[in-house]
Amino acid sequence: MIEMIPLRAEDKVSAALLQRRLRDGKYRRDSNGTLEKRCPHCRHYLPADSEFFYRHANFPDGLNEWCKGCLDNYRTNRRHIERSARHAV
């Protein structure tokens, strides 16, 4: 079985981008020095790795903007709305 190694934003993002995002509040370091990323939807800071954010190759840090919880809720609600609209017609 292949073991999935979590992707960490710290390993992928450039030093300049990291500094800019820390300054802008998109990232922060917790008391242990762990890099945390802010989900713009729920506004919570979570560890910036693939355990809490889905991988997304189009983003500079390799992680989706929204956390997994917010994205899962959005997709579930979106599917429900689309199904309701199809059955209403």
DSSP file (Angstrom, degrees, kcal/mol; ACC not computed):
  #  RESIDUE AA STRUCTURE BP1 BP2  ACC     N-H-->O    O-->H-N    N-H-->O    O-->H-N    TCO  KAPPA ALPHA  PHI   PSI    X-CA   Y-CA   Z-CA
    1    1 A M              0   0    0      0, 0.0     2,-0.4     0, 0.0     0, 0.0   0.000 360.0 360.0 360.0 137.9    0.0    0.0    0.0
    2    2 A I        -     0   0    0      1,-0.0     2,-0.5     2,-0.0     0, 0.0  -0.690 360.0-137.9 -85.5 128.9    1.3    3.5   -0.9
    3    3 A E        -     0   0    0     -2,-0.4     2,-0.6     1,-0.0    -1,-0.0  -0.752  14.5-132.3 -88.6 128.7    1.5    5.9    2.0
    4    4 A M        -     0   0    0     -2,-0.5    -1,-0.0     3,-0.0    -2,-0.0  -0.698  14.7-150.9 -81.4 121.6    0.3    9.4    1.3
    5    5 A I        -     0   0    0     -2,-0.6    45,-0.0     1,-0.0    -1,-0.0  -0.834  26.2-114.2 -91.5 123.5    2.8   12.0    2.5
    6    6 A P        -     0   0    0      0, 0.0     2,-0.5     0, 0.0    -1,-0.0  -0.292  24.2-125.7 -60.7 137.5    1.0   15.2    3.4
    7    7 A L        -     0   0    0     55,-0.1    43,-1.8     3,-0.0     2,-0.5  -0.719  23.7-156.1 -81.4 129.0    1.9   18.1    1.2
    8    8 A R  B >>  -A   49   0A   0     -2,-0.5     3,-1.1    41,-0.2     4,-0.7  -0.919  15.8-142.5-109.5 133.7    3.0   21.1    3.3
    9    9 A A  H >> S+     0   0    0     39,-2.4     4,-2.5    -2,-0.5     3,-1.0   0.849 100.4  64.8 -59.6 -34.8    2.7   24.6    1.9
   10   10 A E  H 34 S+     0   0    0     38,-0.5    -1,-0.3     1,-0.3     8,-0.1   0.815  99.4  52.4 -58.8 -32.5    6.0   25.5    3.5
   11   11 A D  H <4 S+     0   0    0     -3,-1.1    -1,-0.3     1,-0.1    -2,-0.2   0.724 118.4  34.1 -77.0 -21.9    7.8   23.0    1.2
   12   12 A K  H << S+     0   0    0     -3,-1.0    -2,-0.2    -4,-0.7     2,-0.1   0.790  96.3  84.2-106.6 -33.6    6.4   24.4   -2.0
   13   13 A V  S  < S-     0   0    0     -4,-2.5    48,-0.1    48,-0.2     2,-0.0  -0.446  78.3-111.8 -81.6 145.9    5.9   28.2   -1.7
   14   14 A S     >  -     0   0    0     -2,-0.1     4,-2.5     1,-0.1     5,-0.2  -0.281  25.7-114.1 -70.5 160.2    8.8   30.6   -2.3
   15   15 A A  H  > S+     0   0    0      1,-0.2     4,-2.4     2,-0.2     5,-0.2   0.878 116.1  51.6 -62.9 -39.2   10.2   32.6    0.5
   16   16 A A  H  > S+     0   0    0      2,-0.2     4,-2.2     1,-0.2    -1,-0.2   0.918 111.8  45.6 -65.9 -43.3    9.0   35.9   -0.9
   17   17 A L  H  > S+     0   0    0      2,-0.2     4,-2.6     1,-0.2     5,-0.2   0.903 111.6  53.0 -66.6 -40.4    5.4   34.6   -1.3
   18   18 A L  H  X S+     0   0    0     -4,-2.5     4,-2.3     1,-0.2    -2,-0.2   0.932 110.1  47.4 -59.5 -46.9    5.5   33.1    2.2
   19   19 A Q  H  X S+     0   0    0     -4,-2.4     4,-2.3     1,-0.2    -1,-0.2   0.905 112.2  50.2 -62.2 -41.9    6.6   36.5    3.7
   20   20 A R  H  X S+     0   0    0     -4,-2.2     4,-2.3     1,-0.2    -2,-0.2   0.908 112.2  46.5 -63.7 -42.4    3.9   38.3    1.7
   21   21 A R  H  X>S+     0   0    0     -4,-2.6     6,-1.7     2,-0.2     5,-1.6   0.850 111.2  51.6 -71.8 -33.0    1.2   36.0    2.9
   22   22 A L  H ><5S+     0   0    0     -4,-2.3     3,-0.5    -5,-0.2    -2,-0.2   0.919 112.5  46.9 -64.7 -42.8    2.4   36.1    6.5
   23   23 A R  H 3<5S+     0   0    0     -4,-2.3    -2,-0.2     1,-0.2    -1,-0.2   0.883 112.5  49.5 -65.5 -39.4    2.3   39.9    6.3
   24   24 A D  H 3<5S-     0   0    0     -4,-2.3    -1,-0.2    -5,-0.2    -2,-0.2   0.577 114.4-114.6 -79.0  -9.6   -1.2   39.9    4.7
   25   25 A G  T <<5S+     0   0    0     -4,-0.8    -3,-0.2    -3,-0.5    -4,-0.1   0.518  86.7 115.1  89.4   5.6   -2.6   37.5    7.3
   26   26 A K  S   <S+     0   0    0     -5,-1.6    12,-2.9    -6,-0.2     2,-0.3   0.796  84.9  27.1 -76.1 -27.6   -3.3   34.6    5.0
   27   27 A Y  E     +B   37   0B   0     -6,-1.7     2,-0.3    10,-0.2    -2,-0.3  -0.879  69.1 171.4-124.3 159.7   -0.7   32.6    6.8
   28   28 A R  E     -B   36   0B   0      8,-2.0     8,-3.5    -2,-0.3     2,-0.5  -0.963  30.1-117.9-156.0 167.1    0.6   32.7   10.4
   29   29 A R  E     -B   35   0B   0     -2,-0.3     6,-0.2     6,-0.2     5,-0.0  -0.934  26.4-141.2-109.7 133.6    2.8   30.7   12.7
   30   30 A D    >   -     0   0    0      4,-2.3     3,-1.9    -2,-0.5     6,-0.0  -0.173  41.4 -83.3 -81.0-176.1    1.4   29.1   15.8
   31   31 A S  T 3  S+     0   0    0      1,-0.3    -1,-0.1     2,-0.1    -2,-0.0   0.732 131.4  52.6 -63.6 -22.2    3.2   28.9   19.2
   32   32 A N  T 3  S-     0   0    0      2,-0.1    -1,-0.3     0, 0.0     3,-0.1   0.476 120.0-107.8 -89.9  -3.4    5.0   25.8   18.0
   33   33 A G    <   +     0   0    0     -3,-1.9     2,-0.2     1,-0.3    -2,-0.1   0.490  69.1 148.7  89.2   3.9    6.2   27.4   14.8
   34   34 A T        -     0   0    0      1,-0.1    -4,-2.3    -5,-0.0     2,-0.4  -0.527  51.2-117.8 -73.5 135.9    3.9   25.5   12.6
   35   35 A L  E     -B   29   0B   0     -2,-0.2    13,-2.3    -6,-0.2     2,-0.4  -0.601  33.2-166.9 -75.4 128.6    2.7   27.3    9.5
   36   36 A E  E     -BC  28  47B   0     -8,-3.5    -8,-2.0    -2,-0.4     2,-0.4  -0.917   7.9-149.4-118.4 146.0   -1.1   27.8    9.5
   37   37 A K  E     -BC  27  46B   0      9,-3.3     9,-2.6    -2,-0.4     2,-0.5  -0.903  15.5-128.0-115.1 141.9   -3.3   28.9    6.5
   38   38 A R  E     - C   0  45B   0    -12,-2.9     7,-0.2    -2,-0.4     3,-0.0  -0.777  13.5-139.1 -92.9 127.2   -6.5   31.0    6.9
   39   39 A C     >  -     0   0    0      5,-2.5     4,-2.1    -2,-0.5     5,-0.2  -0.757   8.9-150.8 -80.2 120.9   -9.6   29.6    5.1
   40   40 A P  T  4 S+     0   0    0      0, 0.0    -1,-0.1     0, 0.0    26,-0.1   0.693  91.3  53.3 -69.4 -16.0  -11.3   32.7    3.6
   41   41 A H  T  4 S+     0   0    0     24,-0.1    25,-0.1     3,-0.1    -2,-0.0   0.956 126.0  16.9 -83.4 -54.4  -14.7   31.0    3.9
   42   42 A C  T  4 S-     0   0    0      2,-0.1     3,-0.1    25,-0.0    -1,-0.1   0.595  94.4-135.1 -93.9 -12.3  -14.8   30.0    7.6
   43   43 A R     <  +     0   0    0     -4,-2.1     2,-0.3     1,-0.2    -5,-0.0   0.667  56.4 138.1  66.3  20.1  -11.9   32.4    8.6
   44   44 A H        -     0   0    0     -5,-0.2    -5,-2.5    -7,-0.0     2,-0.5  -0.701  53.5-128.0 -92.4 148.4  -10.2   29.7   10.7
   45   45 A Y  E     +C   38   0B   0     -2,-0.3    -7,-0.2    -7,-0.2   -18,-0.1  -0.854  35.0 172.7 -93.9 128.0   -6.5   29.1   10.8
   46   46 A L  E     -C   37   0B   0     -9,-2.6    -9,-3.3    -2,-0.5     6,-0.0  -0.921  45.3 -76.7-131.0 155.8   -5.6   25.5   10.1
   47   47 A P  E     -C   36   0B   0      0, 0.0     2,-2.2     0, 0.0     5,-0.3  -0.295  48.6-120.4 -53.6 133.3   -2.2   23.8    9.6
   48   48 A A  S    S+     0   0    0    -13,-2.3   -39,-2.4     4,-0.1   -38,-0.5  -0.474  74.9 100.4 -81.0  72.9   -1.2   24.5    6.0
   49   49 A D  B >> S-A    8   0A   0     -2,-2.2     4,-1.7   -41,-0.2     3,-1.4  -0.918  88.0 -93.0-147.1 174.4   -0.9   20.9    4.8
   50   50 A S  T 34 S+     0   0    0    -43,-1.8     5,-0.2    -2,-0.3   -42,-0.1   0.455 112.8  73.4 -75.5   1.1   -3.0   18.4    2.7
   51   51 A E  T 34 S+     0   0    0    -44,-0.2    -1,-0.3     1,-0.1     3,-0.1   0.805 115.0  21.3 -76.8 -29.9   -4.6   17.0    5.9
   52   52 A F  T <4 S+     0   0    0     -3,-1.4    16,-2.8    -5,-0.3     2,-0.4   0.609 127.9  45.1-112.7 -18.8   -6.7   20.2    6.2
   53   53 A F  S  < S-     0   0    0     -4,-1.7    -1,-0.2    14,-0.2    14,-0.1  -0.991  83.7-116.8-129.2 136.2   -6.7   21.6    2.6
   54   54 A Y        -     0   0    0     12,-0.5    10,-3.3    -2,-0.4     2,-0.1  -0.374  38.5-103.0 -66.6 149.1   -7.2   19.7   -0.6
   55   55 A R  B     +D   63   0C   0      8,-0.2     8,-0.3    -5,-0.2     2,-0.3  -0.468  41.4 177.3 -69.9 143.9   -4.3   19.6   -3.0
   56   56 A H    >   -     0   0    0      6,-2.2     3,-1.5    -2,-0.1     6,-0.3  -0.824  20.5-159.2-153.1 108.8   -4.6   21.9   -6.0
   57   57 A A  T 3  S+     0   0    0     -2,-0.3     5,-0.1     1,-0.3     6,-0.1   0.698  87.7  65.7 -65.7 -20.6   -1.8   22.2   -8.5
   58   58 A N  T 3  S+     0   0    0      4,-0.1    -1,-0.3     3,-0.1     5,-0.0   0.605  87.0  80.7 -80.7  -9.8   -3.0   25.6   -9.8
   59   59 A F  S X  S-     0   0    0     -3,-1.5     3,-1.7     1,-0.1    -3,-0.1  -0.757  86.0-123.7 -96.7 144.2   -2.3   27.4   -6.5
   60   60 A P  T 3  S+     0   0    0      0, 0.0    -1,-0.1     0, 0.0   -46,-0.1   0.807 112.0  44.8 -57.6 -32.5    1.2   28.5   -5.7
   61   61 A D  T 3  S-     0   0    0      2,-0.3   -49,-0.2   -48,-0.1   -48,-0.2   0.488 111.6-118.5 -91.2  -1.7    1.3   26.6   -2.4
   62   62 A G  S <  S+     0   0    0     -3,-1.7    -6,-2.2    -6,-0.3     2,-0.3   0.535  81.0 104.3  80.6   6.4   -0.2   23.5   -3.9
   63   63 A L  B    S-D   55   0C   0     -8,-0.3    -2,-0.3    -6,-0.1    -1,-0.2  -0.925  75.4-107.9-123.8 145.9   -3.3   23.7   -1.6
   64   64 A N        -     0   0    0    -10,-3.3    -8,-0.1    -2,-0.3     4,-0.1  -0.249  27.4-123.0 -63.2 157.0   -6.9   24.8   -2.3
   65   65 A E  S    S+     0   0    0      2,-0.1     2,-0.2   -26,-0.1   -24,-0.1   0.936  93.4  61.3 -68.9 -46.5   -7.9   28.2   -0.8
   66   66 A W  S    S-     0   0    0    -27,-0.2   -12,-0.5   -26,-0.1    -2,-0.1  -0.527  91.4-112.0 -83.4 148.4  -10.9   26.7    1.2
   67   67 A C     >  -     0   0    0     -2,-0.2     4,-2.4   -14,-0.1   -14,-0.2  -0.268  33.5-103.7 -70.6 165.7  -10.4   24.1    3.9
   68   68 A K  H  > S+     0   0    0    -16,-2.8     4,-2.7     1,-0.2     5,-0.2   0.884 119.3  53.6 -60.3 -40.5  -11.7   20.6    3.4
   69   69 A G  H  > S+     0   0    0    -17,-0.3     4,-2.2     2,-0.2    -1,-0.2   0.931 111.9  43.2 -62.2 -46.9  -14.7   21.1    5.7
   70   70 A C  H  > S+     0   0    0      2,-0.2     4,-2.5     1,-0.2    -1,-0.2   0.908 115.7  48.6 -65.6 -42.8  -15.9   24.3    3.9
   71   71 A L  H  X S+     0   0    0     -4,-2.4     4,-2.5     2,-0.2    -2,-0.2   0.896 111.1  49.9 -67.1 -39.8  -15.3   22.8    0.4
   72   72 A D  H  X S+     0   0    0     -4,-2.7     4,-2.4    -5,-0.2    -1,-0.2   0.923 112.4  47.7 -63.4 -43.9  -17.1   19.6    1.3
   73   73 A N  H  X S+     0   0    0     -4,-2.2     4,-2.6    -5,-0.2     5,-0.2   0.914 112.2  49.9 -62.7 -42.7  -20.1   21.6    2.7
   74   74 A Y  H  X S+     0   0    0     -4,-2.5     4,-2.7     1,-0.2    -2,-0.2   0.933 112.3  46.8 -61.2 -47.1  -20.2   23.8   -0.4
   75   75 A R  H  X S+     0   0    0     -4,-2.5     4,-2.4     2,-0.2    -1,-0.2   0.899 113.0  49.2 -64.4 -40.7  -20.1   20.8   -2.8
   76   76 A T  H  X S+     0   0    0     -4,-2.4     4,-2.1     2,-0.2    -2,-0.2   0.942 114.4  44.6 -63.4 -47.5  -22.8   19.0   -0.9
   77   77 A N  H  X S+     0   0    0     -4,-2.6     4,-2.4     1,-0.2    -2,-0.2   0.894 112.5  52.5 -63.6 -39.9  -25.1   22.0   -0.8
   78   78 A R  H  X S+     0   0    0     -4,-2.7     4,-2.5    -5,-0.2    -1,-0.2   0.911 109.4  48.7 -63.3 -43.7  -24.4   22.7   -4.5
   79   79 A R  H  X S+     0   0    0     -4,-2.4     4,-2.5     2,-0.2    -1,-0.2   0.907 110.9  50.9 -62.6 -41.5  -25.3   19.1   -5.5
   80   80 A H  H  X S+     0   0    0     -4,-2.1     4,-2.3     2,-0.2    -2,-0.2   0.915 111.4  47.5 -62.8 -43.5  -28.5   19.4   -3.5
   81   81 A I  H  X S+     0   0    0     -4,-2.4     4,-2.2     2,-0.2    -2,-0.2   0.914 112.5  49.0 -63.8 -43.6  -29.5   22.7   -5.1
   82   82 A E  H  X S+     0   0    0     -4,-2.5     4,-1.9     2,-0.2    -2,-0.2   0.895 111.9  48.4 -65.2 -40.3  -28.7   21.3   -8.6
   83   83 A R  H  X S+     0   0    0     -4,-2.5     4,-2.1     2,-0.2    -1,-0.2   0.914 111.3  50.4 -65.2 -42.2  -30.8   18.1   -8.0
   84   84 A S  H  X S+     0   0    0     -4,-2.3     4,-1.5     1,-0.2    -2,-0.2   0.899 110.0  50.6 -62.1 -40.6  -33.7   20.2   -6.6
   85   85 A A  H  X S+     0   0    0     -4,-2.2     4,-0.8     1,-0.2    -1,-0.2   0.880 109.8  50.1 -67.1 -37.6  -33.6   22.4   -9.7
   86   86 A R  H  < S+     0   0    0     -4,-1.9     3,-0.4     1,-0.2    -1,-0.2   0.888 112.8  46.1 -67.5 -38.3  -33.6   19.4  -12.1
   87   87 A H  H  < S+     0   0    0     -4,-2.1    -1,-0.2     1,-0.2    -2,-0.2   0.728 105.8  60.7 -77.8 -21.3  -36.6   17.8  -10.3
   88   88 A A  H  <        0   0    0     -4,-1.5    -1,-0.2     1,-0.2    -2,-0.2   0.737 360.0 360.0 -76.7 -22.3  -38.5   21.1  -10.2
   89   89 A V     <        0   0    0     -4,-0.8    -1,-0.2    -3,-0.4    -2,-0.1   0.476 360.0 360.0 -77.5 360.0  -38.6   21.4  -14.0
